[in-house]
Amino acid sequence: MNLRVLGSSGGYPAPGNPSTGFVLEHAGARLWLDAGSGTFAELQRLADFTSVDALVLSHAHADHCADLFPLHVAIRYGLGNGFKLPVYAPPGLRERLGALLDPGGAGQLD
């Protein structure tokens, strides 16, 4: 089992240290744990983000989920929506963030 720290800053990223995020690798599986601001870039330094098996968000504070936004852009516009990443998050997070991610404003996440 390997746990890699992507970032450990508190409420906002610091120079050279993104907000909270980790990559857990075990038995061929790769999990992204928390997606604080700046962790998506750090994840891509480690591996192609399409090699991640799932994203797990511990809670809905921005310093743990803000990089859902660049991830969404990368999947929708960089990959043409051809990649599906399971996201495990607390109840209600989809609705809270949906309006920000949906260009049509209907609050729907793909």
C-alpha distances in whole Angstrom, upper triangle without the diagonal:
4,7,10,13,16,19,20,24,25,28,28,27,28,28,25,23,23,23,20,17,13,11,7,6,5,7,10,10,10,11,14,14,18,20,22,25,24,20,21,22,19,17,20,19,16,16,19,19,20,17,15,15,16,17,17,20,20,24,26,27,27,25,22,24,26,24,25,28,28,25,28,30,28,28,31,33,31,30,33,31,29,26,25,21,21,21,20,23,25,28,31,29,30,33,33,32,33,37,35,33,36,39,41,41,41,37,36,32,31
4,6,10,13,15,17,21,23,25,25,23,24,25,22,20,19,20,17,14,10,8,6,5,6,10,11,10,9,11,12,13,16,18,20,22,21,17,18,19,16,14,17,16,13,14,17,17,19,15,14,15,16,16,16,18,19,22,25,25,25,23,20,22,24,22,23,26,25,23,26,28,26,26,30,31,29,28,31,29,28,25,24,21,21,20,20,22,25,28,30,28,29,33,32,30,32,35,33,32,35,37,40,40,39,36,35,31,30
4,7,10,12,13,17,19,21,22,20,21,22,19,16,16,16,13,10,7,6,5,6,9,13,13,12,10,10,10,10,13,15,16,19,18,14,16,17,14,12,16,15,12,14,17,16,18,16,14,15,15,14,14,16,16,19,22,22,22,19,17,19,21,19,20,24,23,21,24,26,24,25,28,30,28,27,30,29,28,24,23,20,20,19,18,20,22,26,28,25,27,30,29,27,30,33,31,29,32,35,38,37,37,34,32,29,29
4,6,9,11,15,17,20,19,17,18,18,15,13,13,14,11,9,6,5,6,8,12,15,15,14,11,10,10,10,12,13,14,16,15,11,13,14,10,10,13,12,9,12,15,15,17,15,13,15,15,14,15,16,16,19,21,21,20,17,16,17,19,17,19,22,20,19,22,24,22,23,27,28,26,26,29,27,27,24,23,20,20,19,19,20,23,26,28,25,26,30,28,27,29,31,29,28,31,33,36,36,36,33,32,28,28
4,6,7,11,13,16,16,13,14,15,12,10,10,10,8,6,5,7,9,12,15,18,18,16,13,12,10,10,10,11,11,13,12,9,12,13,9,10,13,12,11,13,16,15,19,17,15,17,16,15,14,15,15,18,19,18,18,14,13,15,17,15,17,20,19,18,22,23,22,23,26,27,25,26,29,28,28,24,24,20,21,19,19,19,22,25,27,23,25,28,27,25,27,30,27,26,30,32,35,34,35,31,31,28,28
4,7,10,13,15,14,11,12,13,10,8,7,8,7,5,5,7,10,13,17,20,19,17,13,12,9,9,9,9,9,10,8,6,8,9,6,7,10,10,9,12,14,13,17,16,14,17,16,13,14,14,15,17,18,17,16,12,12,13,14,12,15,17,15,15,19,20,18,20,23,24,22,23,26,25,25,22,22,19,19,18,18,19,21,25,25,22,23,26,25,22,25,27,24,23,27,29,32,31,32,29,28,25,26
4,6,9,11,10,8,9,11,9,5,4,5,5,5,7,10,13,16,20,23,22,20,17,15,12,11,10,9,8,9,8,6,10,10,8,10,13,13,13,15,18,16,20,19,17,19,18,15,15,14,15,16,17,15,14,10,10,12,13,12,15,17,16,16,20,21,20,22,25,25,24,25,28,27,28,25,24,21,21,19,20,19,21,24,25,22,23,26,24,22,25,27,24,23,27,29,32,31,32,29,29,26,27
4,6,9,10,8,9,11,10,6,6,5,5,7,9,12,15,18,21,25,25,22,19,17,14,12,11,11,9,10,10,9,13,14,12,13,17,16,16,19,21,20,23,22,20,22,20,17,16,15,14,15,16,14,13,10,10,13,14,14,17,19,19,19,22,24,23,25,28,29,27,29,31,30,31,28,27,23,23,21,20,19,21,24,25,22,24,27,24,23,26,28,25,25,29,31,34,32,33,30,30,28,29
4,7,6,5,6,9,10,6,6,4,6,9,12,16,18,22,25,29,28,26,22,20,17,15,12,12,9,9,10,11,14,15,13,15,18,18,19,21,23,21,25,25,22,25,22,19,18,16,16,16,16,13,12,8,10,13,13,14,17,19,19,20,22,24,24,26,28,29,28,30,32,31,32,29,28,25,25,22,22,21,22,25,25,22,24,26,23,22,25,27,24,24,28,30,33,31,33,29,30,28,29
4,6,7,9,12,13,10,9,6,7,11,14,18,20,24,27,30,30,27,24,21,18,15,13,13,9,10,12,13,16,17,16,18,21,21,22,24,26,24,27,27,24,26,23,20,18,16,15,14,14,11,10,7,10,13,13,15,17,19,20,21,23,24,25,27,29,30,29,31,33,32,33,30,29,26,26,22,22,20,20,23,23,20,23,25,22,21,24,26,23,24,28,30,33,30,32,28,29,27,29
4,7,9,13,15,12,10,7,9,12,16,19,22,25,29,32,32,29,25,22,19,16,13,12,9,9,12,13,16,18,17,19,22,22,23,25,26,24,27,28,25,26,23,20,18,15,15,13,12,9,8,5,9,11,11,13,16,17,18,19,21,23,24,26,27,28,28,30,32,30,32,30,28,25,25,22,21,19,19,22,21,18,21,22,19,18,22,22,20,21,25,27,30,27,29,25,27,25,27
4,7,10,12,9,7,6,9,12,16,19,22,25,29,32,31,29,25,22,19,17,14,12,8,7,9,11,14,15,15,17,20,20,21,23,24,22,26,26,24,26,24,20,19,17,17,15,14,11,9,6,10,12,10,12,15,15,16,18,20,21,22,24,26,26,26,28,30,29,31,28,28,25,25,22,22,20,21,24,23,20,22,23,20,18,22,22,19,21,24,26,29,27,28,25,27,25,27
4,7,8,6,4,5,8,11,14,17,21,24,27,31,30,27,23,21,17,16,14,12,8,6,7,9,12,12,12,15,17,17,18,21,22,20,24,24,22,25,23,19,19,17,18,17,16,13,11,8,11,12,11,11,15,15,15,17,20,20,20,23,25,25,24,27,29,28,30,27,27,24,25,22,23,21,23,25,25,21,23,25,22,20,23,24,21,21,25,26,30,28,30,27,28,26,27
4,6,5,6,8,11,13,16,19,22,25,29,32,31,29,25,23,20,19,17,15,12,10,9,12,15,14,13,16,18,17,19,22,24,22,26,27,25,27,26,23,22,21,21,21,20,17,14,12,14,16,14,15,19,19,18,20,23,23,23,26,28,28,27,29,32,31,33,30,30,27,28,26,26,25,26,29,28,25,27,29,26,24,27,28,24,25,29,30,33,32,34,31,31,29,31
4,6,8,10,14,15,17,20,23,26,30,33,32,30,26,25,21,21,19,17,14,12,10,12,15,13,13,16,17,16,18,21,23,22,26,27,25,28,27,24,25,23,24,24,23,20,17,15,17,19,17,16,20,20,19,21,24,23,23,26,28,28,26,29,31,31,33,31,31,28,30,27,28,27,29,32,31,28,29,31,28,26,29,30,26,26,30,31,34,33,35,33,33,31,32
4,7,10,13,13,15,17,21,23,26,30,28,27,23,22,19,19,18,16,13,12,9,11,13,11,10,14,15,13,15,18,20,20,24,24,23,26,25,22,23,22,23,23,23,21,18,15,17,18,17,16,20,20,18,20,23,23,22,25,27,27,25,28,30,30,31,29,29,27,28,26,27,27,28,32,31,28,29,32,29,27,29,30,27,27,30,31,35,34,36,33,33,31,32
4,7,9,10,12,15,18,21,24,28,27,25,21,20,16,16,14,13,10,10,8,9,12,11,9,13,15,13,15,18,20,19,23,23,21,24,23,20,20,19,19,20,20,18,15,12,14,16,15,14,18,19,17,18,22,22,22,24,27,27,25,27,30,29,31,28,28,25,26,24,24,23,25,28,28,25,27,29,26,24,27,28,25,25,29,30,34,33,34,31,31,29,30
4,7,8,11,13,17,20,23,27,26,23,19,18,14,13,11,9,7,6,5,6,9,9,8,11,13,13,14,17,18,17,20,21,19,21,20,17,17,16,16,17,17,14,12,9,10,12,11,10,14,15,14,15,18,19,19,21,23,24,23,24,27,26,28,25,24,22,23,20,21,20,22,25,25,21,23,25,23,20,23,25,22,21,25,27,30,29,30,27,28,25,26
4,7,10,13,16,20,23,27,26,23,19,17,13,12,9,8,5,5,6,7,10,11,11,12,15,16,16,18,20,18,21,22,19,21,19,16,15,13,13,13,13,11,9,6,7,9,9,10,13,14,14,15,18,19,19,21,24,24,24,25,28,26,28,25,24,21,21,18,19,17,19,22,22,19,21,23,20,18,21,23,20,20,24,26,29,28,29,25,26,23,25
4,7,11,13,17,20,24,23,20,17,14,11,9,6,7,5,8,9,7,11,13,11,12,15,16,16,18,19,17,20,20,17,19,16,13,12,10,10,11,12,10,10,6,6,9,10,10,13,15,15,15,18,20,20,21,24,25,24,25,28,26,27,24,23,19,19,16,16,15,16,20,20,17,20,22,20,18,21,23,21,21,25,27,30,28,29,26,26,23,24
4,7,10,13,17,20,19,17,13,11,7,6,5,5,6,9,9,6,9,11,9,9,13,13,13,14,16,14,17,16,14,15,13,10,10,9,10,12,13,12,12,9,7,9,11,10,12,15,14,14,17,19,18,19,22,23,22,23,25,24,25,21,20,17,17,14,14,14,16,20,21,17,19,22,20,18,21,24,21,21,24,26,29,28,29,25,25,22,23
4,6,10,13,17,16,14,10,8,6,5,7,8,9,12,12,8,10,12,10,8,12,13,11,13,15,13,16,15,12,13,12,10,10,11,11,14,16,16,15,13,10,12,14,13,14,17,17,15,18,21,19,20,23,25,23,23,26,24,25,21,20,16,16,15,15,15,18,21,23,20,21,24,23,21,24,26,24,23,26,29,32,31,31,28,27,24,24
4,6,10,13,12,10,7,6,5,6,9,10,12,15,14,10,11,13,10,8,11,12,9,10,12,11,13,11,9,11,10,9,10,12,13,16,18,19,18,16,13,14,16,14,15,18,17,15,18,20,19,19,22,24,22,22,25,23,23,19,18,15,15,14,14,16,19,22,24,21,22,25,25,23,25,27,25,24,27,29,32,32,32,28,27,24,23
4,7,10,10,8,6,5,7,7,11,13,15,18,17,13,14,16,14,11,14,15,12,12,15,13,15,12,10,10,10,10,10,13,14,17,20,21,21,18,16,17,19,17,18,21,20,18,21,23,21,21,25,27,25,24,27,25,24,20,19,15,15,15,15,16,19,23,25,22,23,27,26,25,26,30,28,26,29,32,34,34,34,30,29,25,25
4,7,7,6,5,6,9,11,14,16,19,21,20,16,16,18,15,12,15,15,12,12,14,13,14,11,9,10,11,12,13,16,17,21,23,24,24,22,19,20,22,20,20,23,22,20,22,25,22,22,25,27,25,24,27,25,24,20,19,16,16,16,17,19,22,25,27,25,26,29,29,27,29,32,30,28,31,33,36,36,36,32,31,27,26
4,5,5,7,9,12,13,17,19,22,24,23,20,20,22,19,16,18,19,15,15,17,16,17,13,12,11,13,14,15,18,19,23,25,27,27,25,22,23,25,23,23,26,26,23,25,28,25,24,28,30,28,26,29,27,25,22,21,18,17,18,18,21,23,26,29,27,27,31,31,30,31,34,33,31,33,36,39,38,38,35,32,29,28
4,6,9,11,15,16,20,22,25,28,27,23,22,24,22,19,20,21,17,16,18,18,17,14,13,12,14,17,17,21,22,26,28,30,30,28,25,26,28,26,25,29,28,25,27,29,27,26,29,31,29,27,30,28,25,22,21,19,18,20,20,23,26,28,31,29,29,33,34,32,33,36,35,33,35,38,40,40,39,36,34,30,29
4,7,10,13,16,19,21,24,26,25,21,20,22,20,17,18,19,15,13,15,15,14,10,10,10,13,15,17,20,22,26,28,29,29,28,24,24,27,24,24,27,25,22,24,26,24,22,26,28,25,23,26,24,22,19,18,16,16,18,19,22,25,28,30,28,28,32,32,30,31,35,33,31,33,35,37,38,37,34,32,28,26
4,7,10,13,16,18,21,23,22,19,18,20,18,15,16,18,14,13,14,13,12,9,8,6,9,12,13,17,19,22,24,26,26,24,21,21,23,21,20,23,23,19,21,24,21,20,23,26,24,22,24,22,20,17,16,13,13,15,15,18,22,24,27,24,24,28,29,27,28,31,30,27,30,32,34,35,34,31,28,25,23
4,7,10,13,14,17,20,18,15,14,16,14,11,13,14,11,10,11,10,10,7,5,5,7,9,11,14,16,20,22,23,22,21,18,18,20,17,17,20,19,16,19,21,19,18,21,23,21,20,23,21,19,16,15,12,12,13,14,17,20,23,25,22,22,26,26,24,25,29,27,25,27,30,32,32,32,29,27,23,22
4,6,10,11,14,17,17,13,13,15,14,11,13,15,12,12,13,10,11,9,6,6,5,6,7,11,13,16,18,19,19,18,14,14,17,15,14,18,17,14,17,20,18,17,20,23,21,20,22,20,19,16,14,10,10,10,11,13,16,19,21,19,19,23,23,21,22,26,24,22,25,28,30,30,29,26,24,21,20
4,6,7,11,13,13,9,9,12,11,8,11,13,11,11,12,9,11,10,7,8,6,5,6,9,11,14,15,16,16,14,11,11,13,11,11,15,14,12,15,17,16,15,19,21,19,19,21,19,19,16,14,10,11,9,10,12,15,18,20,17,18,21,21,19,20,23,22,20,23,25,28,28,27,24,23,19,19
4,7,9,13,13,10,11,14,13,11,14,16,14,14,16,13,15,14,10,11,9,6,5,6,8,11,13,14,14,12,9,10,13,12,12,15,16,14,16,19,18,18,21,23,22,22,24,22,22,19,17,13,12,10,10,10,13,17,18,15,17,20,19,18,20,23,21,20,23,26,29,28,28,24,23,20,20
4,6,10,11,8,10,13,12,11,15,16,15,16,17,14,16,16,13,14,11,7,6,5,6,8,10,10,10,8,5,6,9,9,9,13,14,12,15,18,17,18,20,22,22,22,24,22,23,19,17,14,13,10,10,9,12,15,16,13,15,18,17,15,18,20,19,18,21,24,27,25,25,22,21,18,19
4,7,8,6,7,10,10,9,12,15,14,15,15,12,15,16,13,14,12,8,8,7,9,10,10,10,9,7,5,5,6,5,7,10,10,9,12,14,14,15,17,19,19,19,21,20,21,18,16,13,13,11,12,11,14,17,17,13,14,17,16,14,16,18,16,15,19,21,24,23,24,20,20,17,18
4,6,6,8,11,11,11,14,15,16,17,18,15,18,19,16,18,15,12,12,9,11,11,10,9,7,4,4,5,5,6,8,10,11,11,14,16,16,18,20,21,21,22,24,22,24,21,20,17,17,14,15,13,15,18,18,15,16,19,16,14,17,19,16,16,20,22,25,24,25,21,22,19,20
4,6,8,9,10,11,13,15,16,18,18,16,19,20,18,20,18,14,15,13,14,14,13,11,8,6,7,7,5,5,9,9,9,11,13,14,15,17,19,20,19,21,23,22,24,21,21,18,19,17,18,16,18,21,20,17,18,20,17,15,18,19,16,16,19,21,24,23,25,21,22,20,21
4,6,6,7,9,10,11,13,15,16,14,17,18,17,19,18,15,16,15,17,17,16,14,11,9,10,10,8,7,10,11,9,11,14,14,14,17,19,19,18,20,23,22,23,21,21,19,20,18,19,19,21,24,23,20,21,23,21,18,20,21,18,18,21,22,26,25,27,24,24,21,22
4,5,5,6,9,10,11,12,13,11,15,15,13,16,15,12,13,13,15,16,15,14,12,10,9,10,9,7,10,11,10,10,14,15,14,16,19,19,18,19,22,21,22,19,19,16,17,15,17,17,19,22,22,19,20,22,21,18,20,22,19,18,22,23,27,26,27,24,24,21,21
4,5,5,6,9,10,10,10,8,12,13,11,14,13,11,13,13,16,17,17,16,14,12,11,10,10,6,8,10,7,7,11,11,10,12,15,16,14,15,18,17,18,16,16,14,16,14,16,17,20,22,22,19,19,22,20,17,19,21,18,16,20,21,24,24,25,23,22,19,19
4,5,5,7,9,10,10,9,13,14,14,17,17,15,17,17,19,20,20,19,16,15,14,14,12,9,12,12,9,10,13,13,11,14,17,17,14,16,19,19,20,18,19,17,19,18,20,21,23,26,26,22,22,25,23,20,22,23,20,19,22,23,26,27,28,25,25,22,22
4,5,5,7,9,11,10,14,14,13,17,16,14,16,17,19,20,20,19,17,15,14,14,14,11,14,15,12,12,16,16,14,17,20,20,18,19,22,22,22,20,20,18,19,18,20,21,24,27,27,23,24,27,25,22,24,26,23,22,25,26,30,30,31,28,27,24,24
4,5,5,6,8,7,10,10,9,13,13,12,14,15,17,19,20,19,17,15,14,14,14,11,13,14,12,11,14,15,13,14,18,19,16,17,20,19,19,16,17,14,16,16,18,19,22,25,25,22,22,25,24,21,23,25,23,21,24,25,29,29,30,27,26,22,22
4,5,5,6,6,9,10,10,14,15,14,17,18,21,22,22,22,20,18,17,16,16,12,14,15,12,11,14,14,11,13,17,17,14,15,18,18,18,15,17,15,18,18,20,21,25,27,28,24,24,27,26,23,24,26,23,21,24,25,28,29,30,27,26,23,22
4,6,8,9,13,12,13,17,17,17,19,20,23,24,25,24,22,20,19,19,18,15,17,18,15,14,18,18,15,17,20,20,17,18,22,22,22,19,20,18,21,21,23,24,27,30,31,27,27,30,29,26,27,29,26,24,27,28,32,32,34,31,30,26,26
4,7,9,12,10,11,14,15,15,18,19,21,24,25,24,22,20,19,19,19,16,18,19,17,15,19,19,16,18,21,22,19,19,23,22,22,19,20,17,19,19,21,23,26,29,30,27,27,30,29,26,28,30,28,25,28,30,33,33,34,32,30,26,26
4,6,8,7,8,12,14,14,17,19,22,24,25,25,23,22,20,19,20,16,17,19,16,14,17,18,14,15,19,19,16,16,20,19,18,15,17,15,17,18,20,22,26,29,29,26,26,29,29,26,27,29,27,24,27,28,31,32,33,30,28,25,23
4,5,6,8,11,13,14,17,19,23,25,25,25,23,22,20,19,19,15,16,17,14,12,15,15,12,12,16,16,13,12,16,16,15,12,14,13,16,17,20,22,26,28,29,25,24,28,28,24,25,27,25,22,24,26,29,30,30,28,26,22,21
4,5,6,9,10,10,14,16,19,21,21,22,20,19,17,16,16,12,12,14,12,9,12,13,9,10,13,14,12,11,15,14,13,10,11,10,13,13,16,18,22,24,25,21,21,24,24,21,21,24,22,19,21,23,26,27,27,25,23,19,17
4,5,8,10,11,15,17,21,23,23,24,23,22,20,18,18,15,14,16,14,10,12,13,10,9,13,14,11,10,13,12,10,7,9,8,11,13,16,19,23,25,25,22,21,24,25,22,22,24,23,19,21,23,26,27,27,24,22,18,16
4,6,9,11,15,18,21,23,24,25,24,23,20,19,20,17,16,18,16,13,15,17,14,13,16,18,15,13,17,15,14,10,11,10,12,14,17,19,23,26,27,24,23,26,27,24,24,27,26,22,25,26,29,30,30,27,25,21,19
4,6,8,11,14,17,19,20,22,21,20,17,16,18,14,14,16,15,12,14,16,14,13,16,18,16,15,17,16,14,11,10,8,9,11,13,16,20,22,23,20,20,24,24,21,22,25,23,21,23,25,28,28,28,25,23,19,18
4,7,10,14,16,19,20,22,22,21,18,17,19,16,15,18,17,14,15,18,16,14,17,20,18,16,19,16,15,11,9,7,7,9,11,15,18,20,22,20,19,23,24,21,22,25,24,21,23,26,28,28,28,25,22,19,17
4,7,10,13,15,17,19,19,19,15,14,16,14,12,16,16,12,14,17,15,14,17,20,19,17,19,16,15,12,9,6,5,6,8,11,14,17,18,16,16,19,20,18,19,22,21,19,21,24,26,26,25,22,20,16,15
4,7,10,12,13,15,15,15,11,10,13,11,9,13,14,11,12,16,15,14,16,19,18,18,19,17,17,13,11,7,6,5,6,8,12,15,16,13,13,17,17,15,17,20,19,17,19,22,25,24,24,20,19,15,15
4,6,9,11,13,14,14,10,9,13,12,11,15,16,13,15,18,18,17,19,22,22,21,23,20,20,17,14,10,8,6,5,6,9,12,14,12,13,17,16,15,17,20,20,18,21,24,26,25,24,21,20,16,17
4,6,7,10,11,11,7,7,10,11,10,13,15,13,15,18,18,18,20,23,23,22,24,21,22,19,16,13,11,8,6,5,7,11,12,9,11,15,14,13,15,18,17,17,20,23,25,23,23,19,19,16,17
4,7,9,11,11,7,9,12,13,13,16,18,17,18,22,22,22,24,26,26,26,28,25,26,23,20,16,14,11,9,7,7,11,13,11,13,16,15,15,18,21,20,20,23,26,28,26,25,22,21,19,20
4,6,9,9,7,8,11,13,13,16,18,17,18,21,22,22,24,26,27,27,28,25,27,24,21,18,16,12,10,7,6,9,10,8,12,14,12,12,16,18,17,18,21,24,26,24,23,19,20,18,20
4,6,8,7,6,9,12,11,13,16,16,16,19,21,21,22,24,25,26,26,24,26,23,21,18,16,13,11,8,7,9,9,6,10,11,9,9,13,15,14,15,18,21,23,20,20,16,17,16,18
4,6,6,6,8,11,12,14,16,17,17,20,21,22,23,25,26,27,28,26,28,25,23,20,19,15,15,11,11,13,12,10,13,14,11,11,15,16,15,16,20,22,24,22,22,19,20,18,21
4,5,5,5,8,10,11,13,14,15,17,19,20,21,23,23,25,26,24,26,24,22,20,19,16,16,13,13,15,14,11,13,15,11,10,14,15,13,14,18,20,23,20,21,18,19,18,20
4,6,6,9,11,12,14,15,17,18,19,21,22,24,24,25,27,25,27,24,23,20,20,16,16,14,15,18,17,14,16,18,15,14,17,19,16,17,21,23,26,24,25,21,22,20,22
4,6,8,9,12,14,13,15,18,18,19,21,23,23,24,25,23,25,22,20,17,16,13,13,11,12,15,15,12,14,16,14,13,16,18,16,17,20,23,25,23,24,20,21,18,20
4,6,6,8,11,10,12,14,15,16,18,20,20,21,22,20,22,19,17,15,14,11,11,9,11,14,13,9,11,14,11,10,13,15,13,13,16,19,22,20,20,17,17,15,17
4,5,6,8,9,11,12,14,15,17,18,18,20,21,20,22,20,19,16,17,13,15,13,14,17,15,12,13,15,12,10,13,14,11,11,15,17,20,19,20,17,17,15,17
4,5,5,6,8,10,11,12,14,15,15,17,18,17,19,17,16,14,15,12,14,14,16,18,17,14,14,16,15,12,14,15,12,12,15,17,20,19,21,18,18,15,16
4,6,5,6,9,10,10,12,14,14,15,16,14,17,14,13,11,12,10,12,11,14,16,15,11,11,13,12,9,11,13,10,9,12,15,18,17,18,14,14,11,12
4,5,5,6,9,10,11,12,13,15,15,14,17,15,15,14,15,13,15,15,17,18,17,13,12,14,13,9,10,11,8,7,10,12,15,15,16,14,14,11,13
4,5,5,6,9,10,10,10,13,14,13,16,14,15,14,16,14,17,17,20,21,20,16,16,18,17,13,14,15,12,10,13,14,17,18,19,17,16,14,14
4,5,5,6,9,10,10,11,12,11,13,11,11,10,12,11,15,15,18,20,19,15,14,17,17,13,14,16,13,10,13,15,18,18,19,17,16,12,12
4,5,5,6,8,9,10,11,9,12,10,10,10,12,11,15,15,18,19,18,14,13,15,15,11,11,13,11,7,10,11,14,15,16,14,12,9,9
4,5,5,6,7,9,10,9,12,12,13,13,16,15,19,19,22,23,21,18,16,18,17,14,13,14,12,9,11,11,14,15,17,15,14,12,11
4,6,6,5,6,9,9,11,10,12,12,15,15,19,20,23,24,23,20,18,20,20,17,16,18,15,12,14,14,18,19,20,18,17,14,13
4,6,6,5,6,5,7,6,8,9,12,13,17,18,22,23,22,19,16,19,20,16,15,17,15,12,13,14,17,18,19,17,15,12,10
4,6,6,5,4,8,8,10,12,15,15,19,20,23,23,22,19,16,18,19,16,14,15,14,10,11,11,14,16,16,15,13,11,9
4,6,5,7,10,11,13,15,18,18,22,23,26,27,25,22,20,21,22,18,17,17,16,12,13,12,15,17,18,18,16,14,12
4,6,8,9,10,13,14,18,19,22,24,27,28,27,24,21,24,24,20,19,20,18,15,16,15,18,21,22,21,19,16,15
4,5,6,7,10,12,16,17,21,23,26,27,26,24,21,24,24,21,20,21,20,16,17,17,19,21,22,21,19,16,13
4,5,8,11,13,17,18,22,24,27,27,26,24,21,23,24,20,19,20,19,15,15,15,17,19,20,19,17,14,12
4,6,7,10,13,15,19,20,23,24,23,20,17,20,21,18,16,18,17,13,13,14,16,18,18,17,14,11,8
4,7,10,13,16,19,22,25,25,25,23,20,22,24,21,19,21,21,17,17,18,19,22,21,20,17,14,11
4,7,10,12,16,19,22,23,23,21,18,21,22,20,18,21,20,16,17,18,20,22,22,20,17,14,11
4,7,9,13,15,19,20,20,18,15,19,20,18,16,19,19,15,16,18,20,21,20,18,15,12,9
4,6,10,12,16,17,18,16,14,18,19,16,16,19,18,15,17,19,21,22,21,19,16,12,10
4,7,10,13,15,16,14,12,16,18,16,16,19,19,16,18,21,22,22,21,18,16,12,11
4,6,10,12,13,10,10,14,14,13,13,17,17,14,17,20,22,21,20,17,15,11,11
4,7,9,11,10,10,14,14,14,15,18,18,17,19,22,24,23,22,18,17,14,14
4,6,8,7,8,11,12,11,13,17,17,16,18,22,23,22,20,17,16,13,15
4,6,6,9,11,11,12,14,17,17,17,19,23,24,22,21,17,17,15,17
4,6,8,9,10,12,13,16,17,17,19,22,23,21,19,15,15,14,17
4,6,5,6,9,10,12,14,15,16,20,20,17,16,12,13,12,15
4,5,5,6,8,11,12,12,14,18,19,16,15,11,12,11,14
4,6,6,6,9,10,10,11,15,16,14,12,9,8,7,10
4,6,5,7,10,10,11,14,14,12,10,7,8,8,12
4,6,7,8,10,12,15,15,13,12,8,10,11,14
4,6,6,7,9,12,14,11,11,8,9,8,12
4,5,5,6,10,10,8,8,4,5,5,9
4,6,5,8,9,6,6,4,7,8,12
4,6,8,10,8,9,7,9,9,12
4,6,9,8,9,7,8,7,9
4,5,5,6,5,6,6,9
4,5,8,8,9,10,11
4,6,8,8,11,12
4,5,8,10,13
4,6,9,12
4,7,10
4,7
4
